[in-house]
Amino acid sequence: MFIVHVHVHVKADQVEAFRQASVSNAQKSLQEPGVARFDVIQKLDDPARFVLVEVYREESDAAAHKETEHYKVWRDTVQDMMAEPRYSVKYTNCFPGEDSFDAPKA
């Protein structure tokens, strides 16, 4: 598994628009065969801060995701909503195992 946490700080007046655009992107991302999970999480004590938790079956699936139309729409839509540039941190899973990600998709 290839896991990416994308950290985003959004302008205060763009929080809801960013959330909506990101949820839409996540829903469409879950239809990609290489995507095991795609979570949009929001910080409780600072709602302008989000983390996108993207779990791909292979590292190449993350690259394929960036070629999808829905990703490009999200990227262009949220570009000016950010208070500072987003950044990502990459991980591999230790537990649970890969087979636990084979549950039916929403």
CNS distance restraints for C-alpha pairs under 8 A (distance, minus, plus):
assign (resid   1 and name CA) (resid  55 and name CA) 6.78 0.50 0.50
assign (resid   1 and name CA) (resid  56 and name CA) 5.73 0.50 0.50
assign (resid   1 and name CA) (resid  57 and name CA) 4.68 0.50 0.50
assign (resid   1 and name CA) (resid  58 and name CA) 5.64 0.50 0.50
assign (resid   1 and name CA) (resid  59 and name CA) 7.45 0.50 0.50
assign (resid   1 and name CA) (resid  92 and name CA) 5.77 0.50 0.50
assign (resid   1 and name CA) (resid  93 and name CA) 6.09 0.50 0.50
assign (resid   1 and name CA) (resid  98 and name CA) 6.77 0.50 0.50
assign (resid   2 and name CA) (resid  55 and name CA) 5.94 0.50 0.50
assign (resid   2 and name CA) (resid  56 and name CA) 5.07 0.50 0.50
assign (resid   2 and name CA) (resid  57 and name CA) 6.17 0.50 0.50
assign (resid   2 and name CA) (resid  58 and name CA) 5.66 0.50 0.50
assign (resid   2 and name CA) (resid  59 and name CA) 5.33 0.50 0.50
assign (resid   2 and name CA) (resid  62 and name CA) 7.85 0.50 0.50
assign (resid   2 and name CA) (resid  90 and name CA) 7.32 0.50 0.50
assign (resid   2 and name CA) (resid  91 and name CA) 6.20 0.50 0.50
assign (resid   2 and name CA) (resid  92 and name CA) 5.21 0.50 0.50
assign (resid   2 and name CA) (resid  93 and name CA) 7.33 0.50 0.50
assign (resid   3 and name CA) (resid  53 and name CA) 7.24 0.50 0.50
assign (resid   3 and name CA) (resid  54 and name CA) 5.65 0.50 0.50
assign (resid   3 and name CA) (resid  55 and name CA) 4.49 0.50 0.50
assign (resid   3 and name CA) (resid  56 and name CA) 6.10 0.50 0.50
assign (resid   3 and name CA) (resid  90 and name CA) 5.71 0.50 0.50
assign (resid   3 and name CA) (resid  91 and name CA) 4.88 0.50 0.50
assign (resid   3 and name CA) (resid  92 and name CA) 5.69 0.50 0.50
assign (resid   3 and name CA) (resid  93 and name CA) 7.24 0.50 0.50
assign (resid   4 and name CA) (resid  52 and name CA) 7.77 0.50 0.50
assign (resid   4 and name CA) (resid  53 and name CA) 5.98 0.50 0.50
assign (resid   4 and name CA) (resid  54 and name CA) 5.10 0.50 0.50
assign (resid   4 and name CA) (resid  55 and name CA) 6.51 0.50 0.50
assign (resid   4 and name CA) (resid  88 and name CA) 6.39 0.50 0.50
assign (resid   4 and name CA) (resid  89 and name CA) 5.72 0.50 0.50
assign (resid   4 and name CA) (resid  90 and name CA) 4.56 0.50 0.50
assign (resid   4 and name CA) (resid  91 and name CA) 6.18 0.50 0.50
assign (resid   5 and name CA) (resid  51 and name CA) 6.19 0.50 0.50
assign (resid   5 and name CA) (resid  52 and name CA) 5.56 0.50 0.50
assign (resid   5 and name CA) (resid  53 and name CA) 4.75 0.50 0.50
assign (resid   5 and name CA) (resid  54 and name CA) 6.34 0.50 0.50
assign (resid   5 and name CA) (resid  88 and name CA) 5.41 0.50 0.50
assign (resid   5 and name CA) (resid  89 and name CA) 5.26 0.50 0.50
assign (resid   5 and name CA) (resid  90 and name CA) 6.46 0.50 0.50
assign (resid   6 and name CA) (resid  51 and name CA) 5.34 0.50 0.50
assign (resid   6 and name CA) (resid  52 and name CA) 4.93 0.50 0.50
assign (resid   6 and name CA) (resid  53 and name CA) 6.63 0.50 0.50
assign (resid   6 and name CA) (resid  54 and name CA) 7.94 0.50 0.50
assign (resid   6 and name CA) (resid  86 and name CA) 6.79 0.50 0.50
assign (resid   6 and name CA) (resid  87 and name CA) 5.69 0.50 0.50
assign (resid   6 and name CA) (resid  88 and name CA) 4.24 0.50 0.50
assign (resid   6 and name CA) (resid  89 and name CA) 6.58 0.50 0.50
assign (resid   7 and name CA) (resid  49 and name CA) 7.47 0.50 0.50
assign (resid   7 and name CA) (resid  50 and name CA) 6.01 0.50 0.50
assign (resid   7 and name CA) (resid  51 and name CA) 4.65 0.50 0.50
assign (resid   7 and name CA) (resid  52 and name CA) 6.70 0.50 0.50
assign (resid   7 and name CA) (resid  86 and name CA) 5.62 0.50 0.50
assign (resid   7 and name CA) (resid  87 and name CA) 5.43 0.50 0.50
assign (resid   7 and name CA) (resid  88 and name CA) 6.00 0.50 0.50
assign (resid   8 and name CA) (resid  49 and name CA) 5.72 0.50 0.50
assign (resid   8 and name CA) (resid  50 and name CA) 5.13 0.50 0.50
assign (resid   8 and name CA) (resid  51 and name CA) 6.12 0.50 0.50
assign (resid   8 and name CA) (resid  82 and name CA) 7.05 0.50 0.50
assign (resid   8 and name CA) (resid  84 and name CA) 7.73 0.50 0.50
assign (resid   8 and name CA) (resid  85 and name CA) 7.39 0.50 0.50
assign (resid   8 and name CA) (resid  86 and name CA) 4.78 0.50 0.50
assign (resid   8 and name CA) (resid  87 and name CA) 6.99 0.50 0.50
assign (resid   9 and name CA) (resid  48 and name CA) 5.72 0.50 0.50
assign (resid   9 and name CA) (resid  49 and name CA) 4.58 0.50 0.50
assign (resid   9 and name CA) (resid  50 and name CA) 6.48 0.50 0.50
assign (resid   9 and name CA) (resid  82 and name CA) 5.83 0.50 0.50
assign (resid   9 and name CA) (resid  83 and name CA) 5.55 0.50 0.50
assign (resid   9 and name CA) (resid  84 and name CA) 6.15 0.50 0.50
assign (resid   9 and name CA) (resid  85 and name CA) 7.75 0.50 0.50
assign (resid   9 and name CA) (resid  86 and name CA) 6.92 0.50 0.50
assign (resid  10 and name CA) (resid  14 and name CA) 6.41 0.50 0.50
assign (resid  10 and name CA) (resid  15 and name CA) 6.07 0.50 0.50
assign (resid  10 and name CA) (resid  18 and name CA) 7.40 0.50 0.50
assign (resid  10 and name CA) (resid  48 and name CA) 4.98 0.50 0.50
assign (resid  10 and name CA) (resid  49 and name CA) 6.20 0.50 0.50
assign (resid  10 and name CA) (resid  50 and name CA) 7.81 0.50 0.50
assign (resid  10 and name CA) (resid  81 and name CA) 5.72 0.50 0.50
assign (resid  10 and name CA) (resid  82 and name CA) 4.26 0.50 0.50
assign (resid  10 and name CA) (resid  83 and name CA) 4.95 0.50 0.50
assign (resid  10 and name CA) (resid  84 and name CA) 7.43 0.50 0.50
assign (resid  11 and name CA) (resid  15 and name CA) 6.60 0.50 0.50
assign (resid  11 and name CA) (resid  48 and name CA) 6.59 0.50 0.50
assign (resid  11 and name CA) (resid  81 and name CA) 5.75 0.50 0.50
assign (resid  11 and name CA) (resid  82 and name CA) 5.51 0.50 0.50
assign (resid  11 and name CA) (resid  83 and name CA) 4.74 0.50 0.50
assign (resid  12 and name CA) (resid  48 and name CA) 5.90 0.50 0.50
assign (resid  14 and name CA) (resid  18 and name CA) 5.96 0.50 0.50
assign (resid  14 and name CA) (resid  81 and name CA) 5.72 0.50 0.50
assign (resid  15 and name CA) (resid  19 and name CA) 6.10 0.50 0.50
assign (resid  15 and name CA) (resid  47 and name CA) 7.22 0.50 0.50
assign (resid  15 and name CA) (resid  48 and name CA) 5.71 0.50 0.50
assign (resid  16 and name CA) (resid  20 and name CA) 6.17 0.50 0.50
assign (resid  17 and name CA) (resid  21 and name CA) 6.18 0.50 0.50
assign (resid  18 and name CA) (resid  22 and name CA) 5.97 0.50 0.50
assign (resid  18 and name CA) (resid  78 and name CA) 6.22 0.50 0.50
assign (resid  18 and name CA) (resid  81 and name CA) 6.89 0.50 0.50
assign (resid  19 and name CA) (resid  23 and name CA) 6.06 0.50 0.50
assign (resid  19 and name CA) (resid  40 and name CA) 7.96 0.50 0.50
assign (resid  20 and name CA) (resid  24 and name CA) 6.20 0.50 0.50
assign (resid  21 and name CA) (resid  25 and name CA) 6.25 0.50 0.50
assign (resid  21 and name CA) (resid  74 and name CA) 6.25 0.50 0.50
assign (resid  21 and name CA) (resid  77 and name CA) 7.44 0.50 0.50
assign (resid  21 and name CA) (resid  78 and name CA) 7.41 0.50 0.50
assign (resid  22 and name CA) (resid  26 and name CA) 6.06 0.50 0.50
assign (resid  22 and name CA) (resid  40 and name CA) 6.90 0.50 0.50
assign (resid  22 and name CA) (resid  74 and name CA) 6.85 0.50 0.50
assign (resid  23 and name CA) (resid  27 and name CA) 6.12 0.50 0.50
assign (resid  23 and name CA) (resid  40 and name CA) 6.53 0.50 0.50
assign (resid  24 and name CA) (resid  28 and name CA) 6.41 0.50 0.50
assign (resid  25 and name CA) (resid  29 and name CA) 5.97 0.50 0.50
assign (resid  25 and name CA) (resid  70 and name CA) 6.04 0.50 0.50
assign (resid  25 and name CA) (resid  71 and name CA) 6.40 0.50 0.50
assign (resid  25 and name CA) (resid  74 and name CA) 6.26 0.50 0.50
assign (resid  26 and name CA) (resid  30 and name CA) 6.27 0.50 0.50
assign (resid  26 and name CA) (resid  38 and name CA) 5.57 0.50 0.50
assign (resid  26 and name CA) (resid  39 and name CA) 6.81 0.50 0.50
assign (resid  26 and name CA) (resid  40 and name CA) 7.23 0.50 0.50
assign (resid  27 and name CA) (resid  31 and name CA) 7.27 0.50 0.50
assign (resid  27 and name CA) (resid  38 and name CA) 7.84 0.50 0.50
assign (resid  28 and name CA) (resid  32 and name CA) 7.44 0.50 0.50
assign (resid  28 and name CA) (resid  70 and name CA) 6.90 0.50 0.50
assign (resid  29 and name CA) (resid  35 and name CA) 6.74 0.50 0.50
assign (resid  29 and name CA) (resid  38 and name CA) 6.94 0.50 0.50
assign (resid  29 and name CA) (resid  65 and name CA) 7.40 0.50 0.50
assign (resid  29 and name CA) (resid  70 and name CA) 7.75 0.50 0.50
assign (resid  29 and name CA) (resid  71 and name CA) 7.93 0.50 0.50
assign (resid  30 and name CA) (resid  35 and name CA) 5.80 0.50 0.50
assign (resid  30 and name CA) (resid  36 and name CA) 7.10 0.50 0.50
assign (resid  30 and name CA) (resid  37 and name CA) 6.60 0.50 0.50
assign (resid  30 and name CA) (resid  38 and name CA) 6.46 0.50 0.50
assign (resid  30 and name CA) (resid 105 and name CA) 6.95 0.50 0.50
assign (resid  30 and name CA) (resid 106 and name CA) 7.72 0.50 0.50
assign (resid  31 and name CA) (resid  35 and name CA) 7.44 0.50 0.50
assign (resid  31 and name CA) (resid 105 and name CA) 7.79 0.50 0.50
assign (resid  32 and name CA) (resid  65 and name CA) 7.64 0.50 0.50
assign (resid  34 and name CA) (resid  56 and name CA) 5.58 0.50 0.50
assign (resid  34 and name CA) (resid  57 and name CA) 5.29 0.50 0.50
assign (resid  34 and name CA) (resid  58 and name CA) 6.95 0.50 0.50
assign (resid  34 and name CA) (resid  61 and name CA) 5.18 0.50 0.50
assign (resid  34 and name CA) (resid  62 and name CA) 7.88 0.50 0.50
assign (resid  35 and name CA) (resid  54 and name CA) 7.57 0.50 0.50
assign (resid  35 and name CA) (resid  55 and name CA) 6.04 0.50 0.50
assign (resid  35 and name CA) (resid  56 and name CA) 4.61 0.50 0.50
assign (resid  35 and name CA) (resid  57 and name CA) 6.25 0.50 0.50
assign (resid  35 and name CA) (resid  61 and name CA) 7.11 0.50 0.50
assign (resid  36 and name CA) (resid  54 and name CA) 7.98 0.50 0.50
assign (resid  36 and name CA) (resid  55 and name CA) 5.40 0.50 0.50
assign (resid  36 and name CA) (resid  56 and name CA) 5.53 0.50 0.50
assign (resid  36 and name CA) (resid  57 and name CA) 6.34 0.50 0.50
assign (resid  36 and name CA) (resid 101 and name CA) 5.75 0.50 0.50
assign (resid  36 and name CA) (resid 102 and name CA) 7.26 0.50 0.50
assign (resid  37 and name CA) (resid  53 and name CA) 7.53 0.50 0.50
assign (resid  37 and name CA) (resid  54 and name CA) 5.92 0.50 0.50
assign (resid  37 and name CA) (resid  55 and name CA) 4.94 0.50 0.50
assign (resid  37 and name CA) (resid  56 and name CA) 7.17 0.50 0.50
assign (resid  37 and name CA) (resid 101 and name CA) 7.62 0.50 0.50
assign (resid  38 and name CA) (resid  52 and name CA) 7.05 0.50 0.50
assign (resid  38 and name CA) (resid  53 and name CA) 5.64 0.50 0.50
assign (resid  38 and name CA) (resid  54 and name CA) 4.58 0.50 0.50
assign (resid  38 and name CA) (resid  55 and name CA) 6.23 0.50 0.50
assign (resid  39 and name CA) (resid  52 and name CA) 5.66 0.50 0.50
assign (resid  39 and name CA) (resid  53 and name CA) 4.92 0.50 0.50
assign (resid  39 and name CA) (resid  54 and name CA) 6.48 0.50 0.50
assign (resid  40 and name CA) (resid  50 and name CA) 7.07 0.50 0.50
assign (resid  40 and name CA) (resid  51 and name CA) 6.16 0.50 0.50
assign (resid  40 and name CA) (resid  52 and name CA) 4.74 0.50 0.50
assign (resid  40 and name CA) (resid  53 and name CA) 6.46 0.50 0.50
assign (resid  41 and name CA) (resid  50 and name CA) 5.57 0.50 0.50
assign (resid  41 and name CA) (resid  51 and name CA) 5.31 0.50 0.50
assign (resid  41 and name CA) (resid  52 and name CA) 6.29 0.50 0.50
assign (resid  41 and name CA) (resid  53 and name CA) 7.68 0.50 0.50
assign (resid  42 and name CA) (resid  46 and name CA) 7.97 0.50 0.50
assign (resid  42 and name CA) (resid  47 and name CA) 5.91 0.50 0.50
assign (resid  42 and name CA) (resid  48 and name CA) 7.55 0.50 0.50
assign (resid  42 and name CA) (resid  49 and name CA) 5.98 0.50 0.50
assign (resid  42 and name CA) (resid  50 and name CA) 4.43 0.50 0.50
assign (resid  42 and name CA) (resid  51 and name CA) 6.51 0.50 0.50
assign (resid  43 and name CA) (resid  47 and name CA) 5.26 0.50 0.50
assign (resid  43 and name CA) (resid  48 and name CA) 7.42 0.50 0.50
assign (resid  43 and name CA) (resid  49 and name CA) 5.58 0.50 0.50
assign (resid  43 and name CA) (resid  50 and name CA) 6.07 0.50 0.50
assign (resid  56 and name CA) (resid  61 and name CA) 5.91 0.50 0.50
assign (resid  56 and name CA) (resid  62 and name CA) 6.22 0.50 0.50
assign (resid  57 and name CA) (resid  61 and name CA) 6.66 0.50 0.50
assign (resid  57 and name CA) (resid  98 and name CA) 8.00 0.50 0.50
assign (resid  58 and name CA) (resid  62 and name CA) 7.30 0.50 0.50
assign (resid  59 and name CA) (resid  63 and name CA) 7.08 0.50 0.50
assign (resid  60 and name CA) (resid  64 and name CA) 6.28 0.50 0.50
assign (resid  61 and name CA) (resid  65 and name CA) 6.08 0.50 0.50
assign (resid  62 and name CA) (resid  66 and name CA) 6.66 0.50 0.50
assign (resid  63 and name CA) (resid  67 and name CA) 6.94 0.50 0.50
assign (resid  64 and name CA) (resid  68 and name CA) 6.94 0.50 0.50
assign (resid  65 and name CA) (resid  71 and name CA) 6.84 0.50 0.50
assign (resid  66 and name CA) (resid  71 and name CA) 5.81 0.50 0.50
assign (resid  66 and name CA) (resid  72 and name CA) 6.99 0.50 0.50
assign (resid  67 and name CA) (resid  71 and name CA) 7.07 0.50 0.50
assign (resid  67 and name CA) (resid  72 and name CA) 7.18 0.50 0.50
assign (resid  68 and name CA) (resid  72 and name CA) 6.48 0.50 0.50
assign (resid  69 and name CA) (resid  73 and name CA) 6.21 0.50 0.50
assign (resid  70 and name CA) (resid  74 and name CA) 6.16 0.50 0.50
assign (resid  71 and name CA) (resid  75 and name CA) 6.01 0.50 0.50
assign (resid  72 and name CA) (resid  76 and name CA) 6.14 0.50 0.50
assign (resid  73 and name CA) (resid  77 and name CA) 5.93 0.50 0.50
assign (resid  74 and name CA) (resid  78 and name CA) 6.06 0.50 0.50
assign (resid  75 and name CA) (resid  79 and name CA) 5.94 0.50 0.50
assign (resid  77 and name CA) (resid  81 and name CA) 7.97 0.50 0.50
assign (resid  78 and name CA) (resid  82 and name CA) 6.90 0.50 0.50
assign (resid  82 and name CA) (resid  86 and name CA) 7.44 0.50 0.50
assign (resid  93 and name CA) (resid  97 and name CA) 7.46 0.50 0.50
assign (resid  96 and name CA) (resid 100 and name CA) 6.39 0.50 0.50
assign (resid  97 and name CA) (resid 101 and name CA) 7.74 0.50 0.50
assign (resid  98 and name CA) (resid 102 and name CA) 7.56 0.50 0.50
